[in-house]
């Protein structure tokens, strides 16, 4: 998937950001927390990182939903003409 549209300076995503890779990071963090591999201070730091990754994913999905909605609206408008 090409994420070049996410590379705009005003976007909330770091350069090279990828949805699937970010979800994988969250899964890895949660697995380490659940396995008890981390010290307590690391648990809080890693959990905070996971929350930030999830916010990025939520923003990404919301943007894509808006794009889909606009495309559907455009198609609907064209078919009604």
C-alpha positions as CSV (number, residue, x, y, z in Angstrom):
1,X,0.0,0.0,0.0
2,X,1.4,3.4,-0.9
3,X,1.3,5.9,1.9
4,X,2.8,8.8,0.0
5,X,-0.3,10.9,0.8
6,X,0.6,10.7,4.5
7,X,4.0,12.3,4.0
8,X,2.6,15.8,4.0
9,X,4.3,18.1,6.6
10,X,0.9,18.8,8.2
11,X,0.1,15.1,8.6
12,X,0.3,13.4,12.0
13,X,2.4,10.5,10.7
14,X,6.2,10.1,10.7
15,X,7.8,9.7,7.3
16,X,7.5,6.0,6.2
17,X,4.6,5.4,8.6
18,X,2.7,2.2,7.8
19,X,-0.6,1.0,9.2
20,X,0.2,-2.7,9.2
21,X,3.6,-2.2,10.7
22,X,2.2,0.0,13.5
23,X,-0.5,-2.5,14.4
24,X,2.3,-5.1,14.6
25,X,4.2,-2.9,17.0
26,X,1.2,-2.7,19.2
27,X,0.7,-6.4,19.1
28,X,4.4,-7.0,20.0
29,X,4.2,-4.5,22.9
30,X,1.0,-6.1,24.3
31,X,2.6,-9.6,24.0
32,X,5.6,-8.5,26.0
33,X,3.5,-6.9,28.6
34,X,1.3,-9.9,28.9
35,X,4.3,-12.3,29.1
36,X,5.7,-10.3,32.0
37,X,9.0,-9.6,30.1
38,X,9.1,-6.0,31.2
39,X,9.9,-4.2,34.5
40,X,7.0,-2.1,35.8
41,X,8.5,1.2,34.6
42,X,9.0,-0.3,31.1
43,X,5.4,-1.5,31.2
44,X,4.1,2.1,31.6
45,X,6.4,3.4,28.9
46,X,5.5,0.7,26.4
47,X,1.8,1.0,27.2
48,X,2.1,4.8,26.5
49,X,3.8,4.0,23.2
50,X,1.1,1.5,22.3
51,X,-1.6,4.1,23.0
52,X,0.1,6.6,20.7
53,X,0.4,4.0,18.0
54,X,-3.3,3.3,18.3
55,X,-4.1,7.0,18.0
56,X,-2.1,7.1,14.8
57,X,-4.1,4.1,13.5
58,X,-7.4,5.7,14.5
59,X,-6.5,8.9,12.7
60,X,-5.3,7.0,9.6
61,X,-8.6,5.0,9.5
62,X,-10.7,8.2,10.0
63,X,-8.9,9.9,7.1
64,X,-9.5,6.9,4.8
65,X,-13.1,6.7,5.8
66,X,-13.5,10.4,4.8
67,X,-11.9,9.6,1.5
68,X,-14.2,6.7,0.9
69,X,-17.2,8.8,1.9
70,X,-16.2,11.5,-0.6
71,X,-15.7,8.9,-3.4
72,X,-19.1,7.4,-2.7
73,X,-20.7,10.9,-2.7
74,X,-19.0,11.7,-6.0
75,X,-20.2,8.4,-7.5
76,X,-23.7,9.0,-6.2
77,X,-23.8,12.6,-7.6
78,X,-22.5,11.4,-11.0
79,X,-25.1,8.6,-11.2
80,X,-27.9,11.0,-10.4
81,X,-26.9,13.4,-13.2
